[in-house]
């Protein structure tokens, strides 16, 4: 079973990215805590809408 979730990108909220939970290396909250930087194990980085907790919770819903 692949645990994936889709997130809206910070810079373009009309674009989304789907990420597998197992691919995440680190989640770094933005200064205002409305956005987070997701760093993947392959080195890719994505600023997405959502707090650290909201991102973690999104994987629990799947």
N, C-alpha and C positions, 0 to 999 in steps of 0.2 A: 504494500500500500504506500503510495506516494502522498506525503502530507504537503500540499501546496496551498498558496493563498495569492490573491491578486491585490495589488496596491496601486493607487494613483500616484503619479510622479509629482514632485513638488513644483518643478518649473513649468509643467504642462499638465494640468489636472484633467485634460481630455485624453491623455495617454496613460496606459496602465502597463504594469509588468507583473508576470507571474513568477513566483519564487518558491522553490522547495525549501522547507524548513531545514533539511539536512545540508543545504548548500550555504547556509548563513554561518559566517565566522564570528561576526560581531554586529551589534546594533548600538549606534551612538546617537543619543538624543540631541536635537538642535537646541540652541540657546533658549528659544521660546517654548520648547517642549511640544509644539504642534506637529513637528516634522522629525524624521529620524533618518540617519545615514545607515543604510544596510551595506555592510562589507561582506562580500561573498568569498568563499574559500579559493575561488579562481582569481581573485584580485579585483573583480568588478565592484564598483561602488554605485549605489543608487540612492538619491534623496527621495523619500516617499512621504506621503501624508500619513500621520499617525504617530502616536507616542510609542515608546518601547513596549509598554504594557498592552496597548491596542494591537500591536503587531504580534506579540506572543499569543494574545487571546484569539486572534484570527485563525491561528493554526489549530486551536482547541475546538473550534466550531465545525471543522471539516470532518 
